[in-house]
């Protein structure tokens, strides 16, 4: 397992500066959130290609693994967060999100990334469970076909407040999709927020599907990503479970609301997680 950090928590840093900071602080993996000014998929193609080469070179030079994250808040709609989504009633709006995810897959391939992480988005209250699952499974098909071109894994993240919000609902979607490139991003805080059950047990049960991990502290029932020690997650049993399953990927700290104090958050998180994951406790 590799200590990682999501660049959505370094929103006020240039992407190359963020990479250098994380490497200097001992991180081994970077979750790159594509966003305005940070590998924006809609930039001028020549400019984007140049920045992609620079970012890949910096990551390679510092020996950092990488995944691509697609959770930018206002990139697709400057007036509404995380809009539009794959769950929209309007097919033309769903296509906006699909096009963004295709571009993200292409950028992930150009960066040599291990996976592309994404989520469902919210659904209209009038959309029923079965209809929603069918709509989402259908929307995933062109993305999976696009991913097949390069073999890029897609790591789906259950997100509180969205249509697929828990592992149980992901399992229902997974039954419809059943594709070798369709896997899972697990957010430790989300499991705690949703009170889905014993987190180490969930990790052991889903270990062979996890392509990506987000990690932070959180409180039950409150979807707010917190610094370690500010929530109520019991981390040592989680660390033991991850060691037991031999999870090989990045455990990426996700503190998007701490960009104003990013350097302190990066350092404090590294100190906490190094001690946690290096412990020899049985």
Sine and cosine of phi, psi and omega as CSV:
sin_phi,cos_phi,sin_psi,cos_psi,sin_omega,cos_omega
0.00,0.00,0.61,-0.79,-0.07,-1.00
-0.90,-0.43,0.69,-0.73,0.07,-1.00
-0.95,0.31,0.81,-0.58,-0.07,-1.00
-0.70,-0.71,0.15,-0.99,-0.02,-1.00
-0.53,-0.85,0.60,-0.80,0.00,-1.00
-1.00,-0.05,0.75,-0.66,-0.04,-1.00
-0.94,0.35,-0.13,0.99,0.11,-0.99
-0.93,0.37,-0.22,0.98,0.13,-0.99
-1.00,-0.06,0.14,0.99,0.04,-1.00
-0.76,-0.65,0.69,0.73,-0.14,-0.99
-0.91,0.42,-0.34,0.94,-0.03,-1.00
-0.99,-0.17,0.13,0.99,0.06,-1.00
-0.97,-0.26,0.60,-0.80,0.24,-0.97
-0.88,0.47,0.55,-0.83,-0.10,-0.99
-0.87,0.50,-0.61,0.79,0.01,-1.00
-0.94,0.34,-0.59,0.81,0.07,-1.00
-0.92,0.39,-0.62,0.78,0.03,-1.00
-0.88,0.47,-0.67,0.74,0.01,-1.00
-0.88,0.47,-0.70,0.72,-0.01,-1.00
-0.91,0.42,-0.67,0.74,0.03,-1.00
-0.86,0.50,-0.75,0.66,-0.04,-1.00
-0.89,0.45,-0.67,0.74,0.03,-1.00
-0.89,0.45,-0.67,0.74,-0.01,-1.00
-0.90,0.43,-0.48,0.87,-0.01,-1.00
-1.00,0.00,0.12,0.99,0.12,-0.99
1.00,-0.05,0.15,0.99,0.05,-1.00
-0.96,0.29,0.48,-0.88,-0.06,-1.00
-0.89,-0.46,-0.08,1.00,-0.04,-1.00
-0.50,-0.87,0.51,-0.86,0.00,-1.00
-0.78,-0.63,0.78,-0.63,0.16,-0.99
-0.99,-0.11,0.95,-0.32,-0.13,-0.99
-1.00,-0.05,0.93,-0.37,0.09,-1.00
-1.00,0.09,0.92,-0.39,0.04,-1.00
-0.92,0.38,0.79,-0.61,-0.11,-0.99
-0.35,-0.94,0.08,-1.00,0.06,-1.00
-0.85,0.53,0.83,-0.56,0.00,-1.00
0.99,0.16,-0.01,1.00,-0.01,-1.00
-0.66,-0.75,0.99,0.14,-0.06,-1.00
0.84,0.54,0.75,0.66,0.06,-1.00
-0.90,0.43,0.89,-0.46,-0.05,-1.00
-0.89,0.46,-0.24,0.97,-0.04,-1.00
-0.98,-0.20,0.12,0.99,0.09,-1.00
-0.90,0.43,0.26,-0.97,0.14,-0.99
-0.77,0.64,0.76,-0.65,-0.10,-0.99
-0.82,0.57,-0.65,0.76,0.01,-1.00
-0.92,0.39,-0.68,0.74,0.02,-1.00
-0.90,0.43,-0.66,0.75,0.00,-1.00
-0.91,0.41,-0.66,0.75,0.02,-1.00
-0.89,0.45,-0.63,0.77,0.01,-1.00
-0.91,0.41,-0.71,0.71,0.01,-1.00
-0.91,0.42,-0.62,0.79,0.02,-1.00
-0.88,0.48,-0.69,0.73,0.04,-1.00
-0.89,0.46,-0.66,0.75,-0.01,-1.00
-0.91,0.42,-0.69,0.73,-0.01,-1.00
-0.92,0.40,-0.70,0.71,0.01,-1.00
-0.89,0.46,-0.66,0.75,0.01,-1.00
-0.88,0.47,-0.68,0.73,0.00,-1.00
-0.91,0.42,-0.68,0.74,0.03,-1.00
-0.90,0.44,-0.70,0.71,0.00,-1.00
-0.90,0.44,-0.69,0.73,-0.06,-1.00
-0.89,0.45,-0.58,0.81,-0.01,-1.00
-1.00,-0.04,0.03,1.00,0.06,-1.00
0.93,0.36,0.58,0.81,-0.07,-1.00
-0.98,-0.18,0.76,-0.64,0.19,-0.98
-0.95,0.30,0.20,-0.98,-0.06,-1.00
-0.41,-0.91,0.54,-0.84,0.23,-0.97
-0.79,-0.62,0.32,-0.95,0.04,-1.00
-0.96,-0.29,0.76,-0.65,0.01,-1.00
-0.94,-0.35,0.56,-0.83,-0.12,-0.99
-0.85,-0.53,0.46,0.89,-0.09,-1.00
-0.99,-0.10,0.40,0.92,0.04,-1.00
-0.82,0.57,0.67,-0.74,-0.14,-0.99
-0.96,0.28,-0.74,0.67,-0.19,-0.98
-0.83,-0.55,0.30,0.96,-0.08,-1.00
-0.91,0.41,-0.63,0.78,-0.06,-1.00
-1.00,-0.04,-0.40,0.91,0.02,-1.00
-0.58,-0.82,0.95,-0.30,-0.07,-1.00
-0.93,0.36,-0.09,1.00,-0.04,-1.00
-0.92,-0.40,-0.11,0.99,-0.01,-1.00
-0.55,-0.83,0.81,-0.59,-0.05,-1.00
-0.91,0.42,0.66,-0.75,0.09,-1.00
0.79,0.61,0.68,0.73,-0.03,-1.00
-0.77,-0.64,0.61,-0.79,-0.10,0.99
-0.99,0.16,0.01,-1.00,-0.07,-1.00
-0.75,-0.67,0.09,-1.00,0.07,-1.00
-0.95,0.33,-0.15,0.99,-0.05,-1.00
-0.99,-0.16,-0.01,1.00,-0.08,-1.00
-0.87,0.49,0.52,-0.85,0.08,-1.00
-0.93,0.38,-0.57,0.82,-0.06,-1.00
-0.99,0.12,0.89,-0.45,-0.01,-1.00
-0.85,0.52,-0.54,0.84,-0.01,-1.00
-0.92,0.38,-0.52,0.85,0.06,-1.00
-0.96,0.27,-0.62,0.78,0.09,-1.00
-0.86,0.51,-0.59,0.81,-0.01,-1.00
-0.92,0.40,-0.50,0.87,0.07,-1.00
-0.87,0.49,-0.72,0.69,0.04,-1.00
-0.92,0.40,-0.65,0.76,0.01,-1.00
-0.87,0.49,-0.68,0.73,0.02,-1.00
-0.89,0.46,-0.67,0.75,0.04,-1.00
-0.87,0.48,-0.69,0.73,-0.02,-1.00
-0.93,0.37,-0.58,0.82,0.10,-0.99
-0.88,0.48,-0.72,0.69,0.02,-1.00
-0.88,0.48,-0.60,0.80,0.01,-1.00
-0.91,0.41,-0.64,0.77,0.05,-1.00
-0.88,0.47,-0.68,0.73,0.01,-1.00
-0.90,0.44,-0.67,0.74,0.03,-1.00
-0.91,0.41,-0.63,0.78,0.03,-1.00
-0.87,0.49,-0.66,0.75,0.04,-1.00
-0.90,0.44,-0.70,0.72,0.00,-1.00
-0.90,0.43,-0.49,0.87,0.01,-1.00
-1.00,0.08,-0.19,0.98,-0.10,-0.99
0.95,0.31,0.59,0.81,-0.06,-1.00
-0.98,0.21,0.32,-0.95,-0.02,-1.00
-1.00,0.04,-0.37,0.93,-0.04,-1.00
-0.16,-0.99,0.26,-0.97,0.17,-0.98
-0.90,-0.44,0.83,-0.56,-0.03,-1.00
-0.98,-0.20,0.68,-0.73,-0.03,-1.00
-0.39,-0.92,0.05,-1.00,-0.04,-1.00
-0.60,-0.80,0.00,-1.00,-0.10,-0.99
-0.99,0.15,-0.61,0.79,-0.23,-0.97
1.00,0.03,0.16,-0.99,0.03,-1.00
-0.98,0.22,0.36,-0.93,0.09,-1.00
-0.86,-0.51,0.36,-0.93,0.06,-1.00
-0.90,0.43,0.57,-0.82,-0.03,-1.00
-0.86,0.51,-0.46,0.89,-0.04,-1.00
-0.98,0.20,-0.16,0.99,-0.06,-1.00
-0.99,0.10,0.85,-0.52,-0.01,-1.00
-0.96,0.27,0.25,-0.97,-0.06,-1.00
-0.86,0.51,-0.79,0.61,-0.07,-1.00
-0.92,0.39,-0.67,0.74,0.03,-1.00
-0.89,0.46,-0.65,0.76,0.02,-1.00
-0.91,0.42,-0.68,0.73,0.03,-1.00
-0.89,0.46,-0.67,0.75,0.01,-1.00
-0.91,0.42,-0.67,0.74,0.01,-1.00
-0.88,0.48,-0.71,0.71,-0.04,-1.00
-0.93,0.36,-0.69,0.73,0.02,-1.00
-0.87,0.50,-0.63,0.77,0.04,-1.00
-0.92,0.40,-0.66,0.75,0.00,-1.00
-0.90,0.43,-0.45,0.89,-0.02,-1.00
-0.97,0.23,-0.35,0.94,-0.11,-0.99
-0.87,0.48,-0.75,0.66,0.04,-1.00
-0.90,0.44,-0.50,0.86,0.04,-1.00
-0.93,0.37,-0.66,0.75,0.02,-1.00
-0.92,0.39,-0.62,0.78,0.06,-1.00
-0.89,0.45,-0.63,0.78,0.03,-1.00
-0.92,0.40,-0.66,0.75,0.01,-1.00
-0.91,0.42,-0.51,0.86,0.00,-1.00
-0.88,0.48,-0.44,0.90,-0.04,-1.00
-0.87,0.49,-0.55,0.83,-0.02,-1.00
-0.86,-0.51,-0.02,1.00,-0.04,-1.00
0.95,0.31,0.48,0.88,-0.04,-1.00
-0.98,0.18,0.87,-0.49,0.05,-1.00
-0.92,0.40,0.61,-0.80,0.09,-1.00
-0.95,-0.32,0.85,-0.52,-0.09,-1.00
-0.95,-0.32,0.97,-0.24,-0.11,-0.99
-0.99,0.11,0.72,-0.69,-0.04,-1.00
-0.93,-0.37,0.90,-0.44,0.20,-0.98
-0.91,0.42,0.74,-0.68,-0.15,-0.99
-0.75,-0.67,0.80,-0.59,0.03,-1.00
-0.81,0.59,0.72,-0.70,0.02,-1.00
1.00,0.01,-0.17,0.99,0.02,-1.00
-0.98,-0.20,0.14,-0.99,-0.08,-1.00
-0.86,0.51,-0.74,0.67,0.13,-0.99
-0.99,-0.13,0.98,-0.21,-0.13,-0.99
-0.92,-0.40,-0.25,0.97,-0.06,-1.00
-0.71,-0.71,0.25,-0.97,0.07,-1.00
-0.90,0.43,-0.55,0.84,0.03,-1.00
-0.89,0.46,-0.65,0.76,0.02,-1.00
-0.97,0.25,-0.54,0.84,0.12,-0.99
-0.86,0.50,-0.65,0.76,-0.01,-1.00
-0.87,0.50,-0.61,0.79,0.03,-1.00
-0.93,0.38,-0.63,0.77,0.08,-1.00
-0.91,0.42,-0.68,0.73,-0.03,-1.00
-0.86,0.51,-0.58,0.82,0.05,-1.00
-0.88,0.48,-0.55,0.84,0.00,-1.00
-0.99,0.15,-0.51,0.86,-0.13,-0.99
-1.00,0.04,-0.84,0.54,0.06,-1.00
0.69,0.73,0.96,0.28,-0.01,-1.00
-0.69,-0.72,0.66,-0.75,-0.06,-1.00
-0.90,0.43,-0.32,0.95,0.02,-1.00
-0.99,-0.11,0.01,1.00,-0.03,-1.00
-0.99,-0.15,0.95,-0.32,-0.04,-1.00
-0.74,-0.68,-0.49,-0.87,-0.33,-0.94
-0.68,-0.73,0.69,-0.73,0.32,-0.95
-0.97,-0.22,0.83,-0.56,0.07,-1.00
-0.96,-0.28,0.79,-0.61,0.10,-1.00
-0.97,-0.24,0.90,-0.44,-0.07,-1.00
-0.87,0.50,-0.67,0.74,0.01,-1.00
-0.89,0.45,-0.61,0.79,0.01,-1.00
-0.90,0.44,-0.65,0.76,0.03,-1.00
-0.86,0.51,-0.64,0.77,0.00,-1.00
-0.95,0.30,-0.69,0.73,0.01,-1.00
-0.85,0.52,-0.72,0.70,-0.04,-1.00
-0.99,0.17,-0.13,0.99,-0.02,-1.00
0.78,0.63,0.81,0.59,-0.10,-1.00
-0.98,0.18,-0.19,0.98,-0.03,-1.00
0.70,-0.71,-0.17,-0.98,-0.01,-1.00
-0.92,0.40,0.89,-0.45,-0.13,-0.99
-0.90,0.43,-0.71,0.71,0.05,-1.00
-0.84,0.54,-0.61,0.79,0.04,-1.00
-0.91,0.42,-0.67,0.75,0.04,-1.00
-0.89,0.45,-0.66,0.76,0.02,-1.00
-0.89,0.46,-0.70,0.72,0.02,-1.00
-0.89,0.45,-0.61,0.79,-0.04,-1.00
-0.95,0.31,-0.52,0.86,-0.05,-1.00
-0.95,-0.31,0.13,0.99,-0.14,-0.99
-0.83,0.56,-0.59,0.80,-0.05,-1.00
-0.98,0.21,-0.05,1.00,0.02,-1.00
-0.94,-0.34,-0.11,0.99,-0.10,-1.00
-0.99,0.16,0.88,-0.47,0.09,-1.00
-0.98,-0.18,-0.28,0.96,-0.18,-0.98
-0.36,-0.93,0.60,-0.80,0.06,-1.00
-0.79,-0.61,0.68,-0.73,0.24,-0.97
-0.96,-0.29,0.61,-0.79,-0.05,-1.00
-0.59,-0.81,0.68,-0.74,0.01,-1.00
-0.15,-0.99,0.05,-1.00,0.09,-1.00
-1.00,-0.08,0.31,-0.95,-0.03,-1.00
-0.27,-0.96,0.26,-0.97,0.07,-1.00
-0.94,-0.35,0.51,-0.86,0.03,-1.00
-0.86,0.51,0.74,-0.67,0.09,-1.00
0.98,0.20,-0.02,1.00,-0.03,-1.00
-0.82,-0.57,0.93,-0.38,-0.04,-1.00
-1.00,0.09,0.98,0.21,0.05,-1.00
-0.68,-0.73,0.86,-0.50,-0.03,-1.00
-0.97,0.24,0.85,-0.52,-0.13,-0.99
-0.89,-0.45,0.43,-0.91,0.16,-0.99
-0.87,0.49,0.49,-0.87,0.02,-1.00
-0.87,0.50,0.75,-0.66,-0.05,-1.00
0.99,-0.13,-0.20,0.98,0.01,-1.00
-1.00,-0.08,-0.21,0.98,0.04,-1.00
-0.93,-0.36,-0.39,-0.92,-0.11,-0.99
-0.80,-0.60,0.35,0.94,0.00,-1.00
-0.96,0.26,0.68,-0.73,0.08,-1.00
-1.00,-0.05,0.99,-0.16,-0.17,-0.99
-0.99,0.17,-0.57,0.82,-0.07,-1.00
-0.83,0.56,-0.68,0.73,0.05,-1.00
-0.90,0.44,-0.50,0.86,0.04,-1.00
-0.93,0.37,-0.69,0.72,0.04,-1.00
-0.87,0.50,-0.66,0.75,0.02,-1.00
-0.89,0.46,-0.66,0.75,0.00,-1.00
-0.90,0.43,-0.65,0.76,0.02,-1.00
-0.91,0.41,-0.60,0.80,0.08,-1.00
-0.91,0.41,-0.66,0.76,-0.04,-1.00
-0.88,0.48,-0.67,0.75,-0.04,-1.00
-0.99,0.12,-0.14,0.99,0.00,-1.00
0.91,0.41,0.63,0.78,0.01,-1.00
-0.84,0.54,0.83,-0.56,-0.14,-0.99
-0.99,-0.13,-0.09,1.00,-0.15,-0.99
-1.00,-0.05,-0.32,-0.95,-0.01,-1.00
-1.00,0.00,0.65,-0.76,0.20,-0.98
-0.97,-0.25,0.98,-0.19,-0.21,-0.98
-0.99,-0.15,0.88,-0.47,0.08,-1.00
-0.89,0.46,0.75,-0.66,0.01,-1.00
-0.84,-0.54,0.98,-0.18,-0.02,-1.00
-0.76,-0.65,0.92,0.39,-0.12,-0.99
-0.92,0.39,-0.36,0.93,-0.02,-1.00
-1.00,-0.03,0.07,1.00,-0.01,-1.00
-0.96,-0.29,0.31,0.95,-0.02,-1.00
-0.87,0.49,-0.46,0.89,-0.01,-1.00
-0.94,0.35,-0.30,0.95,0.02,-1.00
-0.75,-0.66,0.67,0.75,-0.18,-0.98
-0.87,0.49,-0.68,0.74,-0.06,-1.00
-0.89,0.46,-0.70,0.71,0.03,-1.00
-0.90,0.44,-0.66,0.75,0.00,-1.00
-0.91,0.41,-0.67,0.75,0.03,-1.00
-0.86,0.51,-0.73,0.68,-0.06,-1.00
-0.94,0.35,-0.70,0.71,-0.02,-1.00
-0.91,0.42,-0.63,0.78,0.01,-1.00
-0.91,0.41,-0.67,0.75,0.01,-1.00
-0.89,0.46,-0.68,0.73,0.01,-1.00
-0.88,0.48,-0.72,0.70,-0.03,-1.00
-0.90,0.43,-0.75,0.66,-0.11,-0.99
-0.96,0.27,-0.56,0.83,0.07,-1.00
-0.88,0.48,-0.69,0.72,0.03,-1.00
-0.91,0.42,-0.63,0.78,-0.03,-1.00
-0.91,0.42,-0.76,0.65,-0.13,-0.99
-0.99,0.10,-0.20,0.98,0.06,-1.00
-1.00,-0.09,-0.07,1.00,-0.03,-1.00
-0.91,0.41,0.61,-0.79,0.04,-1.00
-0.99,-0.15,0.24,0.97,0.00,-1.00
-0.87,0.50,0.67,-0.75,0.01,-1.00
-0.93,0.36,0.00,0.00,0.00,0.00
